[in-house]
Amino acid sequence: MPVSGQPVPDIAGRYRCAELDAELTVAEAGGVLFGAVSGWLGQGRMEALNPIATDLWALPCPRALDHTPPGDWTLRISRGDTGRPTAIDLGCWLARGLRYQRIT
């Protein structure tokens, strides 16, 4: 189980949000986690995730379509009984509580 306050980098995989028909991909490369979202608006670019606390990460969003960027998205990790990540709740000031269930 995670140590309180320490980020746990075991979240690599693919997650799906049924509400948005979108996917979140988290990949590890060289000890750094990267994340990107894809869906009906297209494929986002991979951005380095920044650890905040145990099971809480930030995904930078430096661009927007027609207005200022929404800022960093927060990723809150949910874990099952075994401690394995099962879902990620994604949110920012613009949209909160988007649940992405682990698919791989």
C-alpha positions in Angstrom: 0.0 0.0 0.0 1.2 3.6 -0.6 3.0 5.5 2.0 1.1 8.6 3.0 2.2 11.6 1.1 4.5 9.7 -1.3 3.4 9.4 -4.9 3.2 5.8 -6.2 4.2 5.5 -9.9 2.3 2.3 -10.6 -0.6 3.8 -12.6 0.7 3.2 -16.1 -2.1 1.8 -18.3 -5.2 2.7 -20.3 -8.4 4.1 -18.7 -11.8 4.7 -20.3 -14.4 7.4 -19.5 -17.8 6.1 -20.6 -19.4 9.5 -20.1 -17.1 11.2 -22.6 -16.3 8.2 -24.8 -12.6 9.1 -24.2 -9.5 7.3 -23.1 -6.6 8.3 -20.8 -3.3 6.7 -21.5 -0.6 6.8 -18.8 2.9 5.6 -19.8 6.2 5.3 -18.0 9.4 6.2 -19.7 12.8 6.5 -17.9 11.2 6.6 -14.5 8.8 9.5 -15.5 5.0 9.1 -16.0 3.3 10.7 -19.0 -0.4 11.1 -19.7 -2.6 12.0 -22.7 -6.3 12.0 -23.3 -7.9 11.0 -26.6 -11.6 11.2 -27.7 -13.9 13.0 -30.1 -11.8 16.1 -30.0 -8.7 14.3 -31.1 -5.5 12.9 -29.6 -3.8 15.0 -26.9 -0.1 15.1 -26.7 1.8 13.2 -24.0 2.6 15.5 -21.0 4.8 14.6 -18.0 2.7 14.0 -14.9 3.7 15.9 -11.8 3.3 14.2 -8.4 1.3 16.1 -5.8 0.7 13.5 -3.0 -0.2 9.9 -2.5 -2.4 8.9 -5.5 -2.7 12.5 -6.7 -1.0 13.7 -9.8 -1.2 16.8 -12.1 -1.5 16.6 -15.9 -0.4 20.0 -17.4 -2.8 21.4 -20.1 -0.9 24.2 -21.8 -3.3 24.6 -24.7 -7.0 25.2 -25.5 -9.3 25.2 -28.5 -10.9 28.6 -28.4 -10.2 30.1 -25.0 -7.5 30.1 -22.3 -6.2 26.7 -21.3 -8.0 25.0 -18.4 -4.8 24.7 -16.4 -3.5 21.5 -14.8 -5.9 18.6 -14.6 -5.7 16.6 -11.4 -5.7 12.8 -11.5 -6.9 11.1 -8.3 -6.2 7.4 -8.2 -8.7 4.8 -6.9 -7.3 1.5 -5.8 -8.9 -1.9 -5.3 -8.5 -4.3 -2.3 -5.2 -5.5 -3.6 -3.8 -2.0 -3.9 -3.8 -2.0 -7.7 -5.1 1.1 -9.4 -8.7 0.6 -10.7 -9.8 4.1 -11.8 -8.7 7.7 -12.2 -10.9 10.6 -11.4 -9.9 13.5 -13.7 -10.8 17.1 -13.0 -10.0 20.8 -13.3 -11.9 24.1 -12.7 -13.7 23.5 -16.0 -14.8 19.9 -15.5 -14.8 17.8 -12.3 -15.2 14.1 -11.4 -14.7 12.5 -14.7 -14.2 8.8 -13.9 -11.8 6.8 -16.1 -12.0 3.0 -15.4 -8.8 1.0 -15.9 -9.0 -1.2 -19.1 -5.4 -2.4 -19.2 
